[in-house]
Amino acid sequence: MEITADAREQGQTRPSLSWMRVVGHIGRLALGLIFLASGVLKAVDPAEFAHQIAGYGIIGPRLARLTAPALIVFEIALGVALVAGVRPLLTATASILLLLAFIAIEAYGIAAGRTESCGCFGAYLKRTPGEVIVEDFLFIGLALLAIVGLRGWAGARPGRAAAILVAALCLSTAFVLASPSLPIDDVVTRLRAGRTLADLDLAARLPQLAQGRHLVALIDVTDPRAAETAAALDALASRPGAPSVIGLTPSSEQEIDAFRWTVVPAFEIKSVDRDVIKRLYRRLPRYFVLDSGRVVAVYDGAPPEARDLL
């Protein structure tokens, strides 16, 4: 049987096209999972992501509080669209544009002298701005693989694609709004019973807490409710047999001094680098009891009762 030139040409090109398609799907799925992880980790603490956005100085805190949840929802929806194969070329192109925007923002931050770690994967995974830029260029490479390898592949059918996008937008919005109230602090932060000072990255900073029993209060001294918190802690500290009390705060030394002048707390307050202390909470105040340098109890919202400590 004679094999025509066209048949021979098709036989030569099919394997190449097949491998390109496989590589394109790998790029699409990898990029989609990255955006999903990034969006979900940000959604765990949207208020902190808003704080990080405002820290670049491009927009103010009020606008950042609106931008943060919208960007989180967009990232999650984009990740779902990539994984589900919704308009693959369009979503891969949108990914490149978003990543280029992230790179430009990080470059602006570096030029402005910003050295704080980026919140691209939430508040609890830290990388430098330079590392983030390198990562984003690698992610752009994945998007380019998807565009080149999936050329000619339409992806999910229009009806199914629309249903997937609507579901992703609704569910991610609901998660972002409900996240601050969900009892997931023990899962997403470092602070939980059984952890040591070293686990909390506090051993070198607060070696005096390695011995004895202590009640540690994570507080924001600029919070209007901080005076009420301090009064409750003063009452606890005055009880015979109570553990010593120490306050840790992400606030500045100037803010601590102003708080001491107005409230006059009976316990010591220390400022801890925000990158360190933020890994221990999502909302303030939060309290934990240390016994010989190990966490034995954690309390959210209100300070513990005296009967729990004595």
CORGI-V102032 format. One record per pair of residues at least 24 apart in sequence whose ideal C-beta (glycine too) atoms are under 8 Angstrom apart, sorted by the first residue. I is the first residue (numbers start at 0). J is the second residue. If there is no record, write none. Layout:
I_J + I_J
//
This chain:
19_147 + 19_148 + 20_148 + 20_149 + 20_152 + 21_148 + 22_144 + 22_147 + 22_148 + 23_87 + 23_144 + 23_145 + 23_146 + 23_147 + 23_148 + 23_149 + 23_150 + 23_152 + 24_145 + 24_148 + 24_149 + 25_144 + 26_91 + 26_140 + 26_141 + 26_142 + 26_143 + 26_144 + 26_145 + 26_148 + 27_81 + 27_82 + 27_84 + 27_87 + 27_91 + 27_141 + 27_145 + 27_149 + 28_81 + 28_82 + 29_141 + 30_81 + 30_91 + 30_94 + 30_138 + 30_141 + 30_142 + 30_145 + 31_77 + 31_78 + 31_79 + 31_80 + 31_81 + 31_82 + 31_83 + 32_78 + 32_82 + 33_78 + 33_138 + 33_141 + 34_74 + 34_75 + 34_77 + 34_78 + 34_81 + 34_94 + 35_74 + 35_75 + 35_78 + 35_79 + 35_82 + 36_78 + 36_120 + 37_74 + 37_78 + 37_119 + 37_120 + 37_121 + 38_71 + 38_72 + 38_73 + 38_74 + 38_75 + 38_77 + 38_78 + 38_171 + 39_75 + 39_174 + 40_120 + 40_121 + 40_123 + 40_124 + 41_67 + 41_70 + 41_71 + 41_74 + 41_118 + 41_120 + 41_121 + 42_71 + 42_75 + 42_171 + 42_174 + 42_175 + 42_178 + 43_121 + 43_122 + 43_123 + 43_178 + 43_183 + 43_187 + 43_281 + 44_121 + 44_122 + 44_123 + 44_178 + 44_179 + 44_187 + 44_281 + 45_71 + 45_175 + 45_178 + 45_179 + 46_179 + 46_281 + 46_282 + 47_118 + 47_121 + 47_122 + 47_277 + 47_281 + 48_118 + 48_121 + 48_122 + 51_115 + 51_117 + 51_118 + 51_122 + 52_118 + 54_113 + 54_115 + 55_104 + 55_107 + 55_108 + 55_111 + 55_113 + 56_111 + 57_104 + 57_107 + 68_172 + 68_175 + 68_176 + 71_171 + 71_175 + 72_168 + 72_171 + 72_172 + 72_175 + 73_97 + 75_167 + 75_171 + 75_174 + 76_164 + 76_167 + 76_168 + 76_171 + 79_163 + 79_164 + 79_167 + 80_160 + 80_163 + 80_164 + 80_167 + 81_145 + 83_155 + 83_160 + 83_163 + 84_152 + 84_154 + 84_155 + 85_154 + 85_155 + 85_160 + 85_163 + 85_164 + 86_154 + 86_160 + 87_145 + 87_149 + 87_152 + 87_154 + 88_145 + 88_146 + 88_149 + 88_150 + 91_142 + 91_143 + 91_145 + 91_146 + 91_149 + 92_142 + 92_146 + 94_138 + 94_139 + 94_142 + 95_139 + 95_142 + 95_143 + 98_135 + 98_136 + 98_138 + 98_139 + 98_142 + 99_139 + 101_131 + 101_135 + 102_132 + 102_135 + 102_136 + 105_131 + 105_132 + 105_135 + 106_132 + 115_273 + 115_274 + 116_274 + 122_277 + 122_278 + 123_187 + 123_188 + 123_189 + 123_277 + 123_278 + 125_274 + 179_281 + 179_282 + 184_280 + 184_281 + 184_282 + 184_285 + 184_297 + 184_299 + 185_297 + 187_281 + 188_278 + 188_279 + 188_280 + 188_281 + 189_278 + 189_279 + 190_278 + 190_279 + 190_280 + 190_285 + 190_287 + 190_294 + 190_297 + 191_294 + 191_297 + 192_294 + 192_295 + 192_296 + 192_297 + 193_293 + 193_294 + 194_293 + 194_294 + 195_292 + 195_293 + 195_294 + 196_289 + 196_292 + 196_293 + 199_278 + 199_279 + 199_294 + 200_275 + 200_278 + 201_271 + 201_275 + 202_292 + 204_271 + 204_275 + 205_245 + 205_247 + 205_269 + 208_245 + 208_289 + 208_292 + 209_291 + 209_292 + 210_291 + 210_292 + 211_242 + 211_243 + 211_290 + 211_291 + 212_242 + 212_243 + 212_288 + 212_289 + 212_290 + 212_291 + 213_242 + 213_243 + 213_244 + 213_245 + 213_288 + 213_289 + 214_241 + 214_242 + 214_243 + 214_244 + 214_245 + 214_286 + 214_287 + 214_288 + 214_289 + 214_302 + 214_303 + 214_308 + 215_244 + 215_245 + 215_246 + 215_247 + 215_286 + 215_287 + 215_288 + 215_289 + 216_244 + 216_245 + 216_246 + 216_247 + 216_266 + 216_284 + 216_285 + 216_286 + 216_302 + 217_246 + 217_247 + 217_248 + 217_276 + 217_279 + 217_280 + 217_283 + 217_284 + 217_285 + 217_286 + 217_287 + 218_246 + 218_247 + 218_248 + 218_268 + 218_283 + 218_284 + 219_248 + 219_249 + 219_250 + 219_283 + 219_284 + 220_246 + 220_248 + 220_250 + 220_254 + 220_255 + 220_257 + 220_258 + 220_268 + 221_250 + 221_254 + 221_258 + 222_283 + 222_284 + 225_258 + 225_262 + 225_284 + 226_261 + 226_262 + 228_284 + 228_302 + 229_258 + 229_262 + 229_264 + 229_266 + 231_301 + 231_302 + 232_264 + 232_265 + 232_266 + 232_302 + 233_264 + 233_265 + 233_266 + 234_305 + 235_302 + 235_303 + 235_305 + 235_308 + 236_265 + 236_266 + 237_265 + 238_305 + 238_308 + 238_309 + 240_309 + 241_305 + 241_308 + 241_309 + 242_288 + 242_308 + 245_269 + 247_271 + 247_276 + 248_276 + 249_273 + 249_276 + 249_277
//
